[in-house]
Amino acid sequence: MSGPRAVPALPRMVVTALGAGLVPIAPGTVGSLAGALLYLPALWLPAPWGWALAVSELAAVLILTALALPGVLRGTVEDDPSWVVIDEVAGILLALCLVRPTLVHLVAAFLLFRLFDIWKPFPVGRLERLPGAWGVTADDLMAGLYAAAVIRIFEVALLKG
């Protein structure tokens, strides 16, 4: 087994975020966009309910990742196939769970998450070298933490300034 077509349908749907990872150009960005779209309903719910929905989505994505990704990776020759984008979904959702649910924060989290996921500042790049599903997912979660931290720092700076 080596490509996404060789993976059974259900795990393939999970790890490609319902096919987002199968686009030929920038699958990581499309996977991040899928995560941001998954988060959208949280913007329209009252604060505690929106946050609860977002955290529930993140928990579900992490559980699905833990169930599907190890088996998919065992059947591939790549350590982190570009078509596996469930990790981007988890990373952007983590960033969004840690900031206030606003459209500005959604856009900022998306842009910052992509920046940190591509740039891989320490320790993002190092986490990527963890074995198996841990490495595929941990670097994106760290990139999500960085994105949320930058947003929060700017928010505090703007409030004090």
CNS distance restraints for C-alpha pairs under 8 A (distance, minus, plus):
assign (resid   1 and name CA) (resid   6 and name CA) 5.34 0.50 0.50
assign (resid   1 and name CA) (resid   7 and name CA) 7.19 0.50 0.50
assign (resid   1 and name CA) (resid  75 and name CA) 5.11 0.50 0.50
assign (resid   1 and name CA) (resid  76 and name CA) 5.65 0.50 0.50
assign (resid   1 and name CA) (resid  77 and name CA) 7.76 0.50 0.50
assign (resid   2 and name CA) (resid   6 and name CA) 6.41 0.50 0.50
assign (resid   2 and name CA) (resid  75 and name CA) 6.31 0.50 0.50
assign (resid   2 and name CA) (resid  76 and name CA) 4.26 0.50 0.50
assign (resid   2 and name CA) (resid  77 and name CA) 5.64 0.50 0.50
assign (resid   2 and name CA) (resid  78 and name CA) 7.73 0.50 0.50
assign (resid   3 and name CA) (resid   7 and name CA) 7.19 0.50 0.50
assign (resid   3 and name CA) (resid  76 and name CA) 6.74 0.50 0.50
assign (resid   4 and name CA) (resid  12 and name CA) 6.55 0.50 0.50
assign (resid   4 and name CA) (resid  83 and name CA) 7.15 0.50 0.50
assign (resid   5 and name CA) (resid  12 and name CA) 7.96 0.50 0.50
assign (resid   7 and name CA) (resid  11 and name CA) 6.88 0.50 0.50
assign (resid   7 and name CA) (resid  12 and name CA) 5.70 0.50 0.50
assign (resid   7 and name CA) (resid  72 and name CA) 6.59 0.50 0.50
assign (resid   7 and name CA) (resid  75 and name CA) 7.55 0.50 0.50
assign (resid   8 and name CA) (resid  12 and name CA) 6.03 0.50 0.50
assign (resid   9 and name CA) (resid  13 and name CA) 6.08 0.50 0.50
assign (resid  10 and name CA) (resid  14 and name CA) 6.40 0.50 0.50
assign (resid  11 and name CA) (resid  15 and name CA) 6.15 0.50 0.50
assign (resid  11 and name CA) (resid  68 and name CA) 5.22 0.50 0.50
assign (resid  11 and name CA) (resid  69 and name CA) 7.45 0.50 0.50
assign (resid  11 and name CA) (resid  72 and name CA) 7.01 0.50 0.50
assign (resid  12 and name CA) (resid  16 and name CA) 5.84 0.50 0.50
assign (resid  12 and name CA) (resid  18 and name CA) 7.80 0.50 0.50
assign (resid  12 and name CA) (resid  19 and name CA) 7.91 0.50 0.50
assign (resid  12 and name CA) (resid  72 and name CA) 7.76 0.50 0.50
assign (resid  13 and name CA) (resid  17 and name CA) 5.89 0.50 0.50
assign (resid  13 and name CA) (resid  18 and name CA) 4.52 0.50 0.50
assign (resid  13 and name CA) (resid  19 and name CA) 6.13 0.50 0.50
assign (resid  14 and name CA) (resid  18 and name CA) 6.14 0.50 0.50
assign (resid  14 and name CA) (resid  64 and name CA) 6.86 0.50 0.50
assign (resid  14 and name CA) (resid  65 and name CA) 7.31 0.50 0.50
assign (resid  14 and name CA) (resid  68 and name CA) 6.85 0.50 0.50
assign (resid  14 and name CA) (resid  86 and name CA) 6.83 0.50 0.50
assign (resid  15 and name CA) (resid  21 and name CA) 7.87 0.50 0.50
assign (resid  15 and name CA) (resid  65 and name CA) 6.95 0.50 0.50
assign (resid  15 and name CA) (resid  68 and name CA) 6.91 0.50 0.50
assign (resid  15 and name CA) (resid  69 and name CA) 6.44 0.50 0.50
assign (resid  15 and name CA) (resid  83 and name CA) 7.82 0.50 0.50
assign (resid  15 and name CA) (resid  84 and name CA) 5.07 0.50 0.50
assign (resid  15 and name CA) (resid  85 and name CA) 5.98 0.50 0.50
assign (resid  15 and name CA) (resid  86 and name CA) 4.90 0.50 0.50
assign (resid  15 and name CA) (resid  87 and name CA) 7.96 0.50 0.50
assign (resid  16 and name CA) (resid  20 and name CA) 5.62 0.50 0.50
assign (resid  16 and name CA) (resid  21 and name CA) 4.49 0.50 0.50
assign (resid  16 and name CA) (resid  22 and name CA) 6.63 0.50 0.50
assign (resid  16 and name CA) (resid  31 and name CA) 7.64 0.50 0.50
assign (resid  16 and name CA) (resid  83 and name CA) 5.94 0.50 0.50
assign (resid  16 and name CA) (resid  84 and name CA) 5.07 0.50 0.50
assign (resid  16 and name CA) (resid  85 and name CA) 5.29 0.50 0.50
assign (resid  16 and name CA) (resid  86 and name CA) 6.07 0.50 0.50
assign (resid  17 and name CA) (resid  21 and name CA) 6.53 0.50 0.50
assign (resid  17 and name CA) (resid  31 and name CA) 6.59 0.50 0.50
assign (resid  17 and name CA) (resid  34 and name CA) 7.21 0.50 0.50
assign (resid  17 and name CA) (resid  84 and name CA) 7.93 0.50 0.50
assign (resid  17 and name CA) (resid  85 and name CA) 6.27 0.50 0.50
assign (resid  17 and name CA) (resid  86 and name CA) 5.51 0.50 0.50
assign (resid  17 and name CA) (resid  89 and name CA) 7.55 0.50 0.50
assign (resid  19 and name CA) (resid  23 and name CA) 7.52 0.50 0.50
assign (resid  20 and name CA) (resid  27 and name CA) 6.60 0.50 0.50
assign (resid  20 and name CA) (resid  30 and name CA) 5.87 0.50 0.50
assign (resid  20 and name CA) (resid  31 and name CA) 5.43 0.50 0.50
assign (resid  20 and name CA) (resid  34 and name CA) 6.99 0.50 0.50
assign (resid  20 and name CA) (resid  83 and name CA) 8.00 0.50 0.50
assign (resid  20 and name CA) (resid  85 and name CA) 7.37 0.50 0.50
assign (resid  21 and name CA) (resid  27 and name CA) 4.73 0.50 0.50
assign (resid  21 and name CA) (resid  28 and name CA) 6.82 0.50 0.50
assign (resid  21 and name CA) (resid  30 and name CA) 6.90 0.50 0.50
assign (resid  21 and name CA) (resid  31 and name CA) 5.99 0.50 0.50
assign (resid  21 and name CA) (resid  82 and name CA) 7.11 0.50 0.50
assign (resid  21 and name CA) (resid  83 and name CA) 4.23 0.50 0.50
assign (resid  21 and name CA) (resid  84 and name CA) 5.88 0.50 0.50
assign (resid  21 and name CA) (resid  85 and name CA) 5.42 0.50 0.50
assign (resid  22 and name CA) (resid  27 and name CA) 6.63 0.50 0.50
assign (resid  22 and name CA) (resid  83 and name CA) 5.52 0.50 0.50
assign (resid  23 and name CA) (resid  27 and name CA) 5.62 0.50 0.50
assign (resid  23 and name CA) (resid  30 and name CA) 7.68 0.50 0.50
assign (resid  23 and name CA) (resid  83 and name CA) 7.97 0.50 0.50
assign (resid  26 and name CA) (resid  30 and name CA) 6.39 0.50 0.50
assign (resid  27 and name CA) (resid  31 and name CA) 5.96 0.50 0.50
assign (resid  27 and name CA) (resid  82 and name CA) 6.64 0.50 0.50
assign (resid  27 and name CA) (resid  83 and name CA) 6.31 0.50 0.50
assign (resid  27 and name CA) (resid  85 and name CA) 7.06 0.50 0.50
assign (resid  28 and name CA) (resid  32 and name CA) 6.12 0.50 0.50
assign (resid  28 and name CA) (resid  82 and name CA) 7.04 0.50 0.50
assign (resid  28 and name CA) (resid  83 and name CA) 7.76 0.50 0.50
assign (resid  28 and name CA) (resid  85 and name CA) 5.83 0.50 0.50
assign (resid  28 and name CA) (resid  88 and name CA) 6.42 0.50 0.50
assign (resid  29 and name CA) (resid  33 and name CA) 6.15 0.50 0.50
assign (resid  29 and name CA) (resid  88 and name CA) 7.97 0.50 0.50
assign (resid  29 and name CA) (resid 114 and name CA) 6.93 0.50 0.50
assign (resid  30 and name CA) (resid  34 and name CA) 6.20 0.50 0.50
assign (resid  31 and name CA) (resid  35 and name CA) 6.41 0.50 0.50
assign (resid  31 and name CA) (resid  85 and name CA) 5.17 0.50 0.50
assign (resid  31 and name CA) (resid  86 and name CA) 6.93 0.50 0.50
assign (resid  31 and name CA) (resid  88 and name CA) 5.78 0.50 0.50
assign (resid  31 and name CA) (resid  89 and name CA) 5.91 0.50 0.50
assign (resid  32 and name CA) (resid  36 and name CA) 6.27 0.50 0.50
assign (resid  32 and name CA) (resid  85 and name CA) 7.67 0.50 0.50
assign (resid  32 and name CA) (resid  88 and name CA) 5.11 0.50 0.50
assign (resid  32 and name CA) (resid  89 and name CA) 5.28 0.50 0.50
assign (resid  32 and name CA) (resid  91 and name CA) 7.91 0.50 0.50
assign (resid  32 and name CA) (resid  92 and name CA) 6.14 0.50 0.50
assign (resid  32 and name CA) (resid 110 and name CA) 7.08 0.50 0.50
assign (resid  32 and name CA) (resid 114 and name CA) 7.64 0.50 0.50
assign (resid  33 and name CA) (resid  37 and name CA) 6.10 0.50 0.50
assign (resid  33 and name CA) (resid  89 and name CA) 7.84 0.50 0.50
assign (resid  33 and name CA) (resid 110 and name CA) 7.48 0.50 0.50
assign (resid  34 and name CA) (resid  38 and name CA) 6.15 0.50 0.50
assign (resid  34 and name CA) (resid  89 and name CA) 6.60 0.50 0.50
assign (resid  35 and name CA) (resid  39 and name CA) 6.35 0.50 0.50
assign (resid  35 and name CA) (resid  88 and name CA) 7.27 0.50 0.50
assign (resid  35 and name CA) (resid  89 and name CA) 4.25 0.50 0.50
assign (resid  35 and name CA) (resid  90 and name CA) 7.13 0.50 0.50
assign (resid  35 and name CA) (resid  92 and name CA) 6.12 0.50 0.50
assign (resid  35 and name CA) (resid  93 and name CA) 6.12 0.50 0.50
assign (resid  36 and name CA) (resid  40 and name CA) 6.48 0.50 0.50
assign (resid  36 and name CA) (resid  89 and name CA) 7.59 0.50 0.50
assign (resid  36 and name CA) (resid  92 and name CA) 6.65 0.50 0.50
assign (resid  36 and name CA) (resid  93 and name CA) 6.94 0.50 0.50
assign (resid  36 and name CA) (resid 106 and name CA) 7.09 0.50 0.50
assign (resid  36 and name CA) (resid 110 and name CA) 7.12 0.50 0.50
assign (resid  38 and name CA) (resid  57 and name CA) 7.81 0.50 0.50
assign (resid  39 and name CA) (resid  43 and name CA) 7.47 0.50 0.50
assign (resid  39 and name CA) (resid  54 and name CA) 6.05 0.50 0.50
assign (resid  39 and name CA) (resid  57 and name CA) 7.78 0.50 0.50
assign (resid  39 and name CA) (resid  93 and name CA) 6.90 0.50 0.50
assign (resid  39 and name CA) (resid  96 and name CA) 7.70 0.50 0.50
assign (resid  40 and name CA) (resid  44 and name CA) 7.45 0.50 0.50
assign (resid  41 and name CA) (resid  45 and name CA) 6.76 0.50 0.50
assign (resid  41 and name CA) (resid  50 and name CA) 7.26 0.50 0.50
assign (resid  42 and name CA) (resid  49 and name CA) 7.43 0.50 0.50
assign (resid  42 and name CA) (resid  50 and name CA) 3.93 0.50 0.50
assign (resid  42 and name CA) (resid  51 and name CA) 6.42 0.50 0.50
assign (resid  42 and name CA) (resid  53 and name CA) 6.15 0.50 0.50
assign (resid  42 and name CA) (resid  54 and name CA) 6.09 0.50 0.50
assign (resid  42 and name CA) (resid 101 and name CA) 6.93 0.50 0.50
assign (resid  43 and name CA) (resid  50 and name CA) 6.30 0.50 0.50
assign (resid  43 and name CA) (resid 101 and name CA) 5.41 0.50 0.50
assign (resid  43 and name CA) (resid 102 and name CA) 6.20 0.50 0.50
assign (resid  43 and name CA) (resid 103 and name CA) 7.34 0.50 0.50
assign (resid  44 and name CA) (resid  50 and name CA) 7.11 0.50 0.50
assign (resid  45 and name CA) (resid  49 and name CA) 5.89 0.50 0.50
assign (resid  45 and name CA) (resid  50 and name CA) 4.76 0.50 0.50
assign (resid  46 and name CA) (resid  50 and name CA) 5.83 0.50 0.50
assign (resid  47 and name CA) (resid  51 and name CA) 6.16 0.50 0.50
assign (resid  47 and name CA) (resid 101 and name CA) 7.63 0.50 0.50
assign (resid  48 and name CA) (resid  52 and name CA) 6.08 0.50 0.50
assign (resid  49 and name CA) (resid  53 and name CA) 6.06 0.50 0.50
assign (resid  50 and name CA) (resid  54 and name CA) 6.24 0.50 0.50
assign (resid  50 and name CA) (resid 101 and name CA) 7.53 0.50 0.50
assign (resid  51 and name CA) (resid  55 and name CA) 6.13 0.50 0.50
assign (resid  51 and name CA) (resid  97 and name CA) 6.55 0.50 0.50
assign (resid  51 and name CA) (resid 101 and name CA) 7.53 0.50 0.50
assign (resid  52 and name CA) (resid  56 and name CA) 6.03 0.50 0.50
assign (resid  53 and name CA) (resid  57 and name CA) 6.14 0.50 0.50
assign (resid  54 and name CA) (resid  58 and name CA) 6.22 0.50 0.50
assign (resid  54 and name CA) (resid  93 and name CA) 7.11 0.50 0.50
assign (resid  54 and name CA) (resid  96 and name CA) 7.71 0.50 0.50
assign (resid  54 and name CA) (resid  97 and name CA) 6.04 0.50 0.50
assign (resid  55 and name CA) (resid  59 and name CA) 6.12 0.50 0.50
assign (resid  55 and name CA) (resid  94 and name CA) 7.99 0.50 0.50
assign (resid  55 and name CA) (resid  97 and name CA) 6.15 0.50 0.50
assign (resid  56 and name CA) (resid  60 and name CA) 6.11 0.50 0.50
assign (resid  57 and name CA) (resid  61 and name CA) 6.12 0.50 0.50
assign (resid  57 and name CA) (resid  93 and name CA) 7.74 0.50 0.50
assign (resid  58 and name CA) (resid  62 and name CA) 6.14 0.50 0.50
assign (resid  58 and name CA) (resid  90 and name CA) 6.10 0.50 0.50
assign (resid  58 and name CA) (resid  93 and name CA) 5.83 0.50 0.50
assign (resid  58 and name CA) (resid  94 and name CA) 6.62 0.50 0.50
assign (resid  59 and name CA) (resid  63 and name CA) 6.14 0.50 0.50
assign (resid  60 and name CA) (resid  64 and name CA) 6.08 0.50 0.50
assign (resid  61 and name CA) (resid  65 and name CA) 5.96 0.50 0.50
assign (resid  61 and name CA) (resid  86 and name CA) 7.39 0.50 0.50
assign (resid  61 and name CA) (resid  89 and name CA) 7.55 0.50 0.50
assign (resid  61 and name CA) (resid  90 and name CA) 6.19 0.50 0.50
assign (resid  62 and name CA) (resid  66 and name CA) 6.11 0.50 0.50
assign (resid  62 and name CA) (resid  90 and name CA) 6.59 0.50 0.50
assign (resid  63 and name CA) (resid  67 and name CA) 6.23 0.50 0.50
assign (resid  64 and name CA) (resid  68 and name CA) 5.97 0.50 0.50
assign (resid  64 and name CA) (resid  69 and name CA) 7.98 0.50 0.50
assign (resid  65 and name CA) (resid  69 and name CA) 5.32 0.50 0.50
assign (resid  65 and name CA) (resid  86 and name CA) 6.68 0.50 0.50
assign (resid  65 and name CA) (resid  87 and name CA) 7.54 0.50 0.50
assign (resid  66 and name CA) (resid  70 and name CA) 6.92 0.50 0.50
assign (resid  66 and name CA) (resid 133 and name CA) 7.59 0.50 0.50
assign (resid  67 and name CA) (resid  71 and name CA) 7.90 0.50 0.50
assign (resid  68 and name CA) (resid  72 and name CA) 6.40 0.50 0.50
assign (resid  69 and name CA) (resid  73 and name CA) 6.06 0.50 0.50
assign (resid  69 and name CA) (resid 133 and name CA) 6.06 0.50 0.50
assign (resid  70 and name CA) (resid  74 and name CA) 6.25 0.50 0.50
assign (resid  70 and name CA) (resid 132 and name CA) 6.71 0.50 0.50
assign (resid  70 and name CA) (resid 133 and name CA) 5.53 0.50 0.50
assign (resid  71 and name CA) (resid  75 and name CA) 6.60 0.50 0.50
assign (resid  72 and name CA) (resid  76 and name CA) 6.67 0.50 0.50
assign (resid  73 and name CA) (resid  77 and name CA) 7.79 0.50 0.50
assign (resid  73 and name CA) (resid  78 and name CA) 7.58 0.50 0.50
assign (resid  73 and name CA) (resid  79 and name CA) 6.96 0.50 0.50
assign (resid  73 and name CA) (resid  80 and name CA) 7.70 0.50 0.50
assign (resid  73 and name CA) (resid 132 and name CA) 6.90 0.50 0.50
assign (resid  73 and name CA) (resid 133 and name CA) 7.29 0.50 0.50
assign (resid  76 and name CA) (resid  81 and name CA) 7.94 0.50 0.50
assign (resid  79 and name CA) (resid 132 and name CA) 6.83 0.50 0.50
assign (resid  79 and name CA) (resid 136 and name CA) 7.81 0.50 0.50
assign (resid  80 and name CA) (resid  84 and name CA) 7.12 0.50 0.50
assign (resid  80 and name CA) (resid 136 and name CA) 5.87 0.50 0.50
assign (resid  85 and name CA) (resid  89 and name CA) 6.59 0.50 0.50
assign (resid  86 and name CA) (resid  90 and name CA) 6.30 0.50 0.50
assign (resid  87 and name CA) (resid  91 and name CA) 6.14 0.50 0.50
assign (resid  87 and name CA) (resid 136 and name CA) 6.65 0.50 0.50
assign (resid  87 and name CA) (resid 137 and name CA) 4.92 0.50 0.50
assign (resid  87 and name CA) (resid 140 and name CA) 6.03 0.50 0.50
assign (resid  87 and name CA) (resid 141 and name CA) 7.69 0.50 0.50
assign (resid  88 and name CA) (resid  92 and name CA) 6.16 0.50 0.50
assign (resid  88 and name CA) (resid 137 and name CA) 7.93 0.50 0.50
assign (resid  88 and name CA) (resid 140 and name CA) 5.97 0.50 0.50
assign (resid  89 and name CA) (resid  93 and name CA) 6.13 0.50 0.50
assign (resid  90 and name CA) (resid  94 and name CA) 6.09 0.50 0.50
assign (resid  90 and name CA) (resid 137 and name CA) 7.82 0.50 0.50
assign (resid  90 and name CA) (resid 140 and name CA) 7.29 0.50 0.50
assign (resid  90 and name CA) (resid 141 and name CA) 6.70 0.50 0.50
assign (resid  91 and name CA) (resid  95 and name CA) 6.41 0.50 0.50
assign (resid  91 and name CA) (resid 113 and name CA) 7.45 0.50 0.50
assign (resid  91 and name CA) (resid 137 and name CA) 7.93 0.50 0.50
assign (resid  91 and name CA) (resid 140 and name CA) 4.75 0.50 0.50
assign (resid  91 and name CA) (resid 141 and name CA) 4.41 0.50 0.50
assign (resid  91 and name CA) (resid 142 and name CA) 7.38 0.50 0.50
assign (resid  91 and name CA) (resid 143 and name CA) 6.61 0.50 0.50
assign (resid  91 and name CA) (resid 144 and name CA) 4.66 0.50 0.50
assign (resid  91 and name CA) (resid 145 and name CA) 7.86 0.50 0.50
assign (resid  92 and name CA) (resid  96 and name CA) 6.23 0.50 0.50
assign (resid  92 and name CA) (resid 109 and name CA) 6.97 0.50 0.50
assign (resid  92 and name CA) (resid 110 and name CA) 6.55 0.50 0.50
assign (resid  92 and name CA) (resid 113 and name CA) 6.33 0.50 0.50
assign (resid  92 and name CA) (resid 140 and name CA) 7.97 0.50 0.50
assign (resid  92 and name CA) (resid 141 and name CA) 7.86 0.50 0.50
assign (resid  92 and name CA) (resid 144 and name CA) 5.56 0.50 0.50
assign (resid  93 and name CA) (resid  97 and name CA) 6.06 0.50 0.50
assign (resid  93 and name CA) (resid 144 and name CA) 7.61 0.50 0.50
assign (resid  94 and name CA) (resid  98 and name CA) 6.57 0.50 0.50
assign (resid  94 and name CA) (resid 141 and name CA) 6.70 0.50 0.50
assign (resid  94 and name CA) (resid 144 and name CA) 5.68 0.50 0.50
assign (resid  94 and name CA) (resid 145 and name CA) 6.91 0.50 0.50
assign (resid  95 and name CA) (resid  99 and name CA) 6.90 0.50 0.50
assign (resid  95 and name CA) (resid 109 and name CA) 6.27 0.50 0.50
assign (resid  95 and name CA) (resid 113 and name CA) 7.53 0.50 0.50
assign (resid  95 and name CA) (resid 144 and name CA) 4.43 0.50 0.50
assign (resid  95 and name CA) (resid 145 and name CA) 5.67 0.50 0.50
assign (resid  95 and name CA) (resid 146 and name CA) 7.80 0.50 0.50
assign (resid  95 and name CA) (resid 147 and name CA) 5.98 0.50 0.50
assign (resid  95 and name CA) (resid 148 and name CA) 4.77 0.50 0.50
assign (resid  96 and name CA) (resid 100 and name CA) 7.61 0.50 0.50
assign (resid  96 and name CA) (resid 101 and name CA) 7.20 0.50 0.50
assign (resid  96 and name CA) (resid 105 and name CA) 7.54 0.50 0.50
assign (resid  96 and name CA) (resid 106 and name CA) 6.67 0.50 0.50
assign (resid  96 and name CA) (resid 109 and name CA) 6.54 0.50 0.50
assign (resid  96 and name CA) (resid 148 and name CA) 7.02 0.50 0.50
assign (resid  97 and name CA) (resid 101 and name CA) 7.98 0.50 0.50
assign (resid  98 and name CA) (resid 148 and name CA) 5.95 0.50 0.50
assign (resid  99 and name CA) (resid 105 and name CA) 6.95 0.50 0.50
assign (resid  99 and name CA) (resid 148 and name CA) 6.20 0.50 0.50
assign (resid  99 and name CA) (resid 151 and name CA) 7.34 0.50 0.50
assign (resid  99 and name CA) (resid 152 and name CA) 6.90 0.50 0.50
assign (resid 100 and name CA) (resid 105 and name CA) 6.92 0.50 0.50
assign (resid 101 and name CA) (resid 105 and name CA) 6.66 0.50 0.50
assign (resid 101 and name CA) (resid 106 and name CA) 7.20 0.50 0.50
assign (resid 102 and name CA) (resid 106 and name CA) 6.20 0.50 0.50
assign (resid 103 and name CA) (resid 107 and name CA) 6.29 0.50 0.50
assign (resid 104 and name CA) (resid 108 and name CA) 6.08 0.50 0.50
assign (resid 105 and name CA) (resid 109 and name CA) 5.74 0.50 0.50
assign (resid 105 and name CA) (resid 151 and name CA) 7.32 0.50 0.50
assign (resid 106 and name CA) (resid 110 and name CA) 6.15 0.50 0.50
assign (resid 107 and name CA) (resid 111 and name CA) 6.26 0.50 0.50
assign (resid 108 and name CA) (resid 112 and name CA) 5.94 0.50 0.50
assign (resid 108 and name CA) (resid 151 and name CA) 7.25 0.50 0.50
assign (resid 109 and name CA) (resid 113 and name CA) 5.67 0.50 0.50
assign (resid 109 and name CA) (resid 144 and name CA) 7.85 0.50 0.50
assign (resid 109 and name CA) (resid 147 and name CA) 5.67 0.50 0.50
assign (resid 109 and name CA) (resid 148 and name CA) 6.59 0.50 0.50
assign (resid 109 and name CA) (resid 151 and name CA) 7.32 0.50 0.50
assign (resid 110 and name CA) (resid 114 and name CA) 6.20 0.50 0.50
assign (resid 111 and name CA) (resid 115 and name CA) 6.20 0.50 0.50
assign (resid 112 and name CA) (resid 116 and name CA) 6.18 0.50 0.50
assign (resid 112 and name CA) (resid 146 and name CA) 7.97 0.50 0.50
assign (resid 112 and name CA) (resid 147 and name CA) 5.04 0.50 0.50
assign (resid 113 and name CA) (resid 117 and name CA) 5.91 0.50 0.50
assign (resid 113 and name CA) (resid 143 and name CA) 5.70 0.50 0.50
assign (resid 113 and name CA) (resid 144 and name CA) 5.52 0.50 0.50
assign (resid 113 and name CA) (resid 146 and name CA) 7.47 0.50 0.50
assign (resid 113 and name CA) (resid 147 and name CA) 5.17 0.50 0.50
assign (resid 114 and name CA) (resid 118 and name CA) 6.02 0.50 0.50
assign (resid 114 and name CA) (resid 143 and name CA) 8.00 0.50 0.50
assign (resid 115 and name CA) (resid 119 and name CA) 5.82 0.50 0.50
assign (resid 116 and name CA) (resid 120 and name CA) 5.32 0.50 0.50
assign (resid 116 and name CA) (resid 121 and name CA) 6.62 0.50 0.50
assign (resid 116 and name CA) (resid 124 and name CA) 7.85 0.50 0.50
assign (resid 116 and name CA) (resid 143 and name CA) 5.14 0.50 0.50
assign (resid 116 and name CA) (resid 144 and name CA) 7.90 0.50 0.50
assign (resid 116 and name CA) (resid 146 and name CA) 7.19 0.50 0.50
assign (resid 116 and name CA) (resid 147 and name CA) 7.24 0.50 0.50
assign (resid 117 and name CA) (resid 124 and name CA) 7.58 0.50 0.50
assign (resid 117 and name CA) (resid 139 and name CA) 7.39 0.50 0.50
assign (resid 117 and name CA) (resid 140 and name CA) 6.17 0.50 0.50
assign (resid 117 and name CA) (resid 143 and name CA) 5.44 0.50 0.50
assign (resid 120 and name CA) (resid 124 and name CA) 4.93 0.50 0.50
assign (resid 120 and name CA) (resid 125 and name CA) 4.89 0.50 0.50
assign (resid 120 and name CA) (resid 139 and name CA) 7.91 0.50 0.50
assign (resid 120 and name CA) (resid 143 and name CA) 7.49 0.50 0.50
assign (resid 121 and name CA) (resid 125 and name CA) 6.36 0.50 0.50
assign (resid 122 and name CA) (resid 126 and name CA) 6.73 0.50 0.50
assign (resid 123 and name CA) (resid 127 and name CA) 6.09 0.50 0.50
assign (resid 123 and name CA) (resid 139 and name CA) 7.90 0.50 0.50
assign (resid 123 and name CA) (resid 142 and name CA) 7.76 0.50 0.50
assign (resid 124 and name CA) (resid 128 and name CA) 6.43 0.50 0.50
assign (resid 124 and name CA) (resid 138 and name CA) 7.83 0.50 0.50
assign (resid 124 and name CA) (resid 139 and name CA) 4.74 0.50 0.50
assign (resid 124 and name CA) (resid 140 and name CA) 7.45 0.50 0.50
assign (resid 124 and name CA) (resid 142 and name CA) 5.90 0.50 0.50
assign (resid 124 and name CA) (resid 143 and name CA) 6.41 0.50 0.50
assign (resid 125 and name CA) (resid 129 and name CA) 7.02 0.50 0.50
assign (resid 125 and name CA) (resid 139 and name CA) 6.63 0.50 0.50
assign (resid 126 and name CA) (resid 130 and name CA) 7.43 0.50 0.50
assign (resid 126 and name CA) (resid 139 and name CA) 7.73 0.50 0.50
assign (resid 127 and name CA) (resid 135 and name CA) 5.71 0.50 0.50
assign (resid 127 and name CA) (resid 138 and name CA) 5.83 0.50 0.50
assign (resid 127 and name CA) (resid 139 and name CA) 5.05 0.50 0.50
assign (resid 128 and name CA) (resid 134 and name CA) 7.92 0.50 0.50
assign (resid 128 and name CA) (resid 135 and name CA) 4.30 0.50 0.50
assign (resid 128 and name CA) (resid 136 and name CA) 5.98 0.50 0.50
assign (resid 128 and name CA) (resid 137 and name CA) 7.67 0.50 0.50
assign (resid 128 and name CA) (resid 138 and name CA) 6.60 0.50 0.50
assign (resid 128 and name CA) (resid 139 and name CA) 5.02 0.50 0.50
assign (resid 129 and name CA) (resid 135 and name CA) 5.45 0.50 0.50
assign (resid 130 and name CA) (resid 134 and name CA) 5.84 0.50 0.50
assign (resid 130 and name CA) (resid 135 and name CA) 4.11 0.50 0.50
assign (resid 130 and name CA) (resid 136 and name CA) 7.79 0.50 0.50
assign (resid 131 and name CA) (resid 135 and name CA) 5.42 0.50 0.50
assign (resid 132 and name CA) (resid 136 and name CA) 6.61 0.50 0.50
assign (resid 133 and name CA) (resid 137 and name CA) 6.07 0.50 0.50
assign (resid 134 and name CA) (resid 138 and name CA) 5.62 0.50 0.50
assign (resid 135 and name CA) (resid 139 and name CA) 6.41 0.50 0.50
assign (resid 136 and name CA) (resid 140 and name CA) 7.49 0.50 0.50
assign (resid 137 and name CA) (resid 141 and name CA) 6.40 0.50 0.50
assign (resid 138 and name CA) (resid 142 and name CA) 6.22 0.50 0.50
assign (resid 139 and name CA) (resid 143 and name CA) 6.18 0.50 0.50
assign (resid 140 and name CA) (resid 144 and name CA) 6.12 0.50 0.50
assign (resid 141 and name CA) (resid 145 and name CA) 6.27 0.50 0.50
assign (resid 142 and name CA) (resid 146 and name CA) 6.23 0.50 0.50
assign (resid 143 and name CA) (resid 147 and name CA) 6.21 0.50 0.50
assign (resid 144 and name CA) (resid 148 and name CA) 6.25 0.50 0.50
assign (resid 145 and name CA) (resid 149 and name CA) 6.08 0.50 0.50
assign (resid 146 and name CA) (resid 150 and name CA) 6.20 0.50 0.50
assign (resid 147 and name CA) (resid 151 and name CA) 6.37 0.50 0.50
assign (resid 148 and name CA) (resid 152 and name CA) 6.15 0.50 0.50
assign (resid 149 and name CA) (resid 153 and name CA) 6.04 0.50 0.50
assign (resid 150 and name CA) (resid 154 and name CA) 6.19 0.50 0.50
assign (resid 151 and name CA) (resid 155 and name CA) 6.11 0.50 0.50
assign (resid 152 and name CA) (resid 156 and name CA) 6.18 0.50 0.50
assign (resid 153 and name CA) (resid 157 and name CA) 6.11 0.50 0.50
assign (resid 154 and name CA) (resid 158 and name CA) 6.01 0.50 0.50
assign (resid 155 and name CA) (resid 159 and name CA) 6.21 0.50 0.50
assign (resid 156 and name CA) (resid 160 and name CA) 6.23 0.50 0.50
assign (resid 157 and name CA) (resid 161 and name CA) 5.97 0.50 0.50
